[in-house]
Amino acid sequence: MTRILAGALLAAASLGTVALPRHAPVPGGIAVVDLGPAGDIVPTARWGDQPIAVVGADGHWFALVGIPLDSLPGDFEIGVFFGSTVATKRIAVAIKNYPEQRLTIKDKRKVEPNQEDLARIEREQKVTEAIKRQFSATAPATDFVLPAKGRLSSRFGLRRFFNGLPRNPHAGLDVAVGAGAPVTAPADGVVANVGNYFFNGNTVFIDHGQGLITAYMHLSRTAVRAGQAVKKGQAIGAVGATGRVTGPHLHWAVILNDTPVDPELFLSGR
């Protein structure tokens, strides 16, 4: 009850002018769903068993729904709960085709891991999957800034081939910047995890609230610890080339309701 009340108070406090992410109901995008004018009851929303972030902006409630990259075009519904009143909202997912990207990785084990590597990868996936499923009561800040100053290189959603072999799509945004450049938090949050991972290298995860998680990968060093509160613009580490990389850069990932989404949707003016 305390967590629910805290979430309601935090959400109610954010009913002013808030920078919402851009509405892009496509695979890998975000559906920003207007739930109606704000009243005395703070709504909650679910997509199947998955809780959905609800934020207040301009006197209305909005659900922020991350759409999986493998979604097919068509309609789906989310459930909206105003106390004992239940409603549904329909979302139409449009087609989006992502281009290919072909990269050459010198460390062949990062493309074709051995059995020992595979065991490590499996252990690490259990950790990262649990982080991505976190859903706290805190109302998230969605007015992000770019966490590193540099050119945006590899965009989100690219269909990737490493050394000619098909691999998972690019589930983040790469910022081309030299090793040692500072990496900062794009918004307030709490550090959910700091670790070294086979593919991701040195990584920091930040929980911004209500299933909005961000990750910063391939770092040369980290400057925060798990459980630490961070403010927008605070240093959390430095750019590096750890994990599976072709060179120094920042890989920035944004997860919404356990779904990787395009980080650029949270950046104003893009």
C-alpha positions in Angstrom: 0.0 0.0 0.0 2.8 2.4 0.8 4.5 1.8 -2.6 1.2 2.4 -4.4 0.5 5.6 -2.5 4.1 6.8 -3.1 3.7 6.1 -6.8 0.4 7.9 -6.9 1.8 11.0 -5.2 4.9 11.0 -7.5 2.7 10.6 -10.6 0.3 13.3 -9.5 3.2 15.6 -8.9 4.2 15.3 -12.6 0.9 16.4 -14.1 2.4 19.7 -15.4 4.3 20.2 -18.6 6.3 17.0 -19.1 8.4 16.0 -22.1 6.9 12.7 -23.2 8.8 10.4 -25.6 7.8 10.7 -29.2 4.8 8.6 -30.3 6.1 5.9 -32.7 3.8 2.8 -32.7 6.2 0.6 -34.7 8.4 -2.4 -33.8 11.0 -1.1 -31.5 9.0 2.1 -30.9 6.8 3.5 -28.2 3.0 4.0 -28.2 2.1 7.1 -26.1 -1.5 6.4 -25.2 -3.8 9.1 -23.8 -5.8 7.6 -20.9 -7.9 10.7 -20.4 -8.0 13.7 -18.0 -6.4 13.3 -14.6 -8.9 12.7 -11.8 -8.6 11.6 -8.2 -7.6 8.0 -9.1 -4.2 7.3 -10.6 -4.7 4.6 -13.3 -2.5 1.6 -13.9 -2.0 -0.3 -17.2 -1.0 -3.7 -18.3 -0.2 -5.4 -21.6 -1.1 -9.0 -20.8 0.9 -9.8 -17.6 3.3 -6.9 -18.1 2.8 -3.7 -16.1 3.0 -0.5 -18.2 4.4 2.9 -17.2 1.8 5.6 -16.6 2.9 9.2 -16.4 1.0 12.5 -16.0 1.5 15.4 -18.4 -0.6 18.5 -19.2 -3.5 17.4 -17.0 -3.8 14.0 -18.6 -2.6 10.4 -17.9 -0.5 8.7 -20.6 0.6 5.1 -20.9 4.0 4.5 -22.4 4.1 1.2 -24.2 7.3 -0.3 -25.5 6.7 -2.4 -28.6 9.0 -5.4 -29.3 11.2 -5.4 -32.3 9.7 -8.6 -33.5 6.1 -7.4 -33.4 3.9 -7.9 -36.5 1.8 -5.0 -37.8 -1.7 -5.0 -36.5 -3.8 -4.0 -33.5 -3.4 -4.9 -29.9 -5.0 -3.9 -26.6 -3.7 -2.8 -23.2 -5.8 -3.0 -20.1 -6.4 0.2 -18.1 -7.5 0.2 -14.5 -9.1 3.1 -12.6 -9.6 1.5 -9.3 -12.3 -1.1 -9.8 -13.1 0.3 -13.3 -11.5 -1.6 -16.2 -11.1 -0.3 -19.7 -9.1 -1.1 -22.8 -7.1 1.0 -25.2 -6.3 -0.2 -28.7 -2.9 0.4 -30.3 -2.3 0.0 -34.1 1.3 -1.1 -34.8 2.6 0.0 -38.2 5.3 -1.6 -40.4 8.9 -0.4 -40.0 11.8 -2.0 -41.9 15.3 -1.6 -40.5 18.4 -1.7 -42.7 21.2 -4.2 -42.4 24.6 -3.6 -40.8 27.6 -5.9 -41.4 30.6 -5.7 -39.1 33.9 -7.5 -38.7 34.9 -8.5 -35.2 38.5 -9.4 -34.7 37.9 -11.4 -31.5 36.2 -14.5 -33.1 35.1 -15.8 -29.7 32.8 -12.7 -29.4 31.0 -14.0 -32.5 31.2 -17.8 -32.0 31.6 -18.3 -28.2 33.1 -21.6 -26.9 31.3 -23.7 -24.3 32.8 -21.9 -21.3 31.7 -18.6 -22.9 28.2 -19.9 -23.5 27.8 -20.9 -19.9 28.9 -17.4 -18.8 26.5 -15.8 -21.3 23.7 -17.9 -19.9 24.4 -16.8 -16.3 24.7 -13.2 -17.3 21.4 -13.3 -19.3 19.6 -14.3 -16.2 20.9 -11.3 -14.3 20.2 -8.8 -17.1 16.7 -10.2 -17.8 15.8 -9.7 -14.1 17.1 -6.1 -14.3 15.0 -5.4 -17.3 11.9 -6.8 -15.7 12.1 -4.4 -12.7 9.1 -2.2 -12.1 9.2 0.3 -9.3 6.5 2.8 -8.2 8.6 5.8 -9.0 7.2 8.1 -11.7 9.9 8.2 -14.4 11.4 11.4 -15.8 11.2 11.1 -19.6 13.0 14.3 -20.6 16.3 12.6 -21.5 19.6 14.1 -22.6 22.2 12.3 -24.6 24.5 10.5 -22.2 27.7 11.3 -24.2 28.8 14.0 -26.5 29.5 12.6 -30.0 28.1 11.6 -33.4 25.3 9.1 -33.4 26.7 6.2 -35.4 24.8 2.9 -35.4 21.1 3.5 -35.0 18.6 1.3 -33.2 17.1 -1.7 -34.8 19.8 -2.5 -37.4 19.7 -6.1 -38.6 23.2 -7.2 -37.7 25.7 -9.6 -39.2 29.0 -10.2 -37.5 31.7 -11.7 -39.7 28.9 -12.7 -42.1 26.8 -14.4 -39.4 23.3 -13.1 -38.6 23.0 -12.0 -34.9 20.4 -10.2 -32.8 19.3 -6.7 -34.0 21.0 -3.7 -32.6 19.0 -3.0 -29.5 20.4 0.4 -28.7 22.0 3.6 -30.0 25.8 4.0 -30.5 27.5 7.2 -29.8 30.9 7.5 -31.6 33.2 9.1 -29.1 36.8 8.5 -28.0 37.9 6.3 -25.1 37.8 8.0 -21.8 35.1 10.5 -22.7 32.6 11.0 -19.8 29.2 9.2 -19.8 26.5 10.8 -17.8 23.0 9.9 -16.6 20.3 11.1 -19.1 17.8 11.6 -16.3 17.4 11.0 -12.5 17.3 7.4 -11.4 18.8 4.7 -9.2 21.7 2.5 -10.3 20.3 -1.0 -10.6 23.5 -2.9 -11.5 27.1 -2.4 -12.3 29.0 -5.4 -13.9 31.3 -6.8 -16.5 29.5 -8.8 -19.2 30.8 -11.0 -22.0 29.2 -9.1 -24.9 28.4 -5.8 -23.2 31.7 -5.3 -21.3 31.7 -2.9 -18.4 28.0 -1.9 -18.0 25.9 0.4 -15.8 22.1 -0.1 -15.6 19.9 2.8 -14.2 16.3 2.3 -13.0 14.3 5.4 -13.8 11.0 4.0 -12.5 7.9 2.1 -13.7 9.9 -0.3 -16.0 12.0 2.4 -17.7 15.6 1.1 -17.5 18.7 2.5 -19.3 22.0 0.7 -19.9 25.5 2.0 -20.8 27.8 -0.5 -22.3 31.5 -1.1 -23.3 32.7 1.4 -20.7 36.4 1.7 -19.8 35.5 2.4 -16.2 32.4 2.9 -14.0 31.9 5.6 -11.4 28.8 4.5 -9.6 27.6 1.5 -7.5 24.4 -0.5 -7.3 21.7 1.2 -5.2 23.2 4.7 -5.7 20.8 7.5 -6.6 22.0 9.6 -9.6 20.9 12.9 -11.0 20.5 14.0 -14.6 24.0 14.9 -16.0 25.9 13.1 -13.2 29.0 11.1 -14.4 28.5 7.4 -14.2 31.6 6.2 -16.1 33.7 6.7 -19.2 33.6 5.5 -22.8 35.7 2.4 -23.6 36.0 -0.7 -25.9 35.1 -3.6 -23.5 33.0 -6.5 -24.7 32.1 -7.2 -28.3 33.2 -4.0 -30.2 34.9 -2.8 -33.3 36.3 0.2 -31.4 35.6 2.7 -28.6 32.1 3.9 -28.4 29.1 4.1 -26.1 26.2 1.7 -26.6 23.1 3.2 -24.9 20.1 1.1 -24.5 16.6 2.0 -23.3 14.2 -0.7 -22.0 10.5 0.0 -21.4 8.2 -2.7 -20.0 11.0 -5.3 -20.5 11.3 -4.3 -24.2 14.3 -2.5 -25.9 13.1 0.6 -27.6 14.7 3.3 -29.7 16.5 5.8 -27.3 16.1 8.6 -29.8 12.4 8.7 -29.0 13.3 10.2 -25.6 15.5 12.9 -27.1 13.7 16.2 -27.9 14.3 17.6 -31.4 15.2 14.2 -33.0 
